[in-house]
C-alpha cells in the first residue's frame, strides 16, 4: 500500500505542529489531548458509557468525570479528598452533562493559563494548604494524565461501539 493510500485512510487528527514558546507547545499538546478525550466520550451510547469493561470498574464516563476533577484541582484550586471517587460519574449524569462539565473546566483552566507567560512561575490558584506547582510542571502533568486516560478511553470506546480514531 502506498503512503498516499495509507494517509487517506487515517482517521486520527495529528498532534499540533504550532507554537514557538515552551508554554505554547505544552498548551497545544494538552488541548489536543483534551479535545481527543472529550470526543471519545461525546456521543457515546448510554448506558454502555457507564459499563465497566475491565475488572477495576473503569468506564468511559468515569474517566472524563475524573479528568474534570483533575483540571479543577490543578488550575482552579479545588480540593479533592477522595480521588478514587472521582472515577464515578453521578448516576443521573448523562454523557452530555459530563462532557459539558469537562469542557467548562477546561475553559476555566485555559482562562487561568492565558495569563501565564513564565513556565517557572507557580500556577496562580487559590490554595493555601500546599504550594502550587510551576506552570511547566502542571502542564506536563496534565499532558501525562490526560494522555494516559485518553488511551484508556480509546480502548473503552472501541469496546462499546467500535469507534476508533481521534
N, C-alpha and C positions, 0 to 999 in steps of 0.2 A: 504494500500500500504506500502511495507517495505521501510526502509530508503535507502537500496541499490537501489531499483527501482526509488525512488524519486531523488537520486543523479544522476543516469544515465540519467534522463530526464532534468536535469538542464542545461540551455544553457548559464547561466551567468558565467563570469570569476570572481572568488572570489577576494576579496581585497588582497593586498600583505601581506605576513607574514614575511618579512625580514626587516632588519635594526636594528642596535643596538643603534645608537645615535638618538637624537631628530630630527636632520636635515634629517637623512636617512629615518626615519619613515614618516615625513611630506612630503618629496620629493617623497617617494614611493607612498603615497596616492594621491598626486597631479598628478603624472604621470599616475597612474591607471585611474583617472577621465579624464585626458586629452585624453588618448587612447580611453576611452569609448565614449566621445562625438564626437571625430573625426570619430570613427567607426559608430556612428549613422548617421552622415551626408554623409560619404563616400559611394558612390554607390546609394544614394537616387535618385529616379526618378525626372527628370526635366520635366515640370516646377512645379510639385507639391511641390518640396522643397522650393519654394517661396510662396506657398499658405498659407495664414493666416487661421489657424484653430480655432482661438479664437478672440473675439472682439477687443483685444488690437492690433491685427495685427501681433503678433509674428509668425515667421515662422522658419523652421529648418535652413535654410542658414543664416538668420539674427542672430540667436543665436551664431553660430560659428564665424561669422564676428565680433560680439560684443566681444566675448572672445579673439579674436586676438588682438583687441584694448586694452583690459584689460591686457593681457600678456605684450604687448609692453609698456604700460604705467607703469605698476608695476615694471618690471625688466629692461627695456631698457630706461626708462625716457621719452618716447614720451608724448607730451602734447595733451590731448583730451579736446576740448572746448564744444562739444555737445555730451554727452553720449547717448542721445536718438537716434541720427542719426547713431550711430554705430550698431544699430539693423537692419539696412537696407543694404543689400549687393548691390554692384553696379549692375544695371540692366543687364549689359553684362556679369557679373561674373557667371561662372558655378560652379557646385559642385567641380570639380577637382581643379579649381583656388582657391576657398575659403579654401578648405581643405589643399592645398599646402601652402597657406599663413599662415594658423594657425600652421601647423607643422613647418614651418620656424620660426615663432615667438617663439614657444615652444623650438625649438633647440637653438635659440639665447638666450632665457631666461635661459636655462639649462647651456649654456656656462658661463653666469654670475654667476649662482648659484654654479657651480663647484669650484669656488674659495672661497666660503663662508663656513667657519667652525664654526663661533661663531653665534649662533642663536640670540644673543642680539645685534649684530652689525647691523648698517644700511645697507640697500640694496645699493650696490655700483653702483649708476646710476647718469648720468649727469643731475641733475635737481637742479636749484638754487632757484626757486620760493618758494619752501617749503621743509622742511627736509624730508629725506627718512625714511620710517618706518623700523623697525627692520626686519631682515630675518624671525624671528619667526612669527611676525605679518603678513608679506607679504605672507608667505607660508600658514598660517592658513586662511587668507582672500581668497587666490586663491583656496584653497580646498572648502571653502564655496561657492564662486562664481561659480566655475566650477561644483561643485556637484549640486547646485540649477538648473543651466541651463542644465546639463546632464539629470536631472529629467524631465525638460520640453521637452527636445529632445526625451526622451523615449516615451512620450505620442504623440508628433507630428509625429514621425516616424511610430508608430503603427497606427495612423490615416491615414497616407499616403498609406502604403502598407502592414500593418500587421506585420512588422518586430519587434521582441521583443528580449530582452536579451542584454548582453554586449559583 
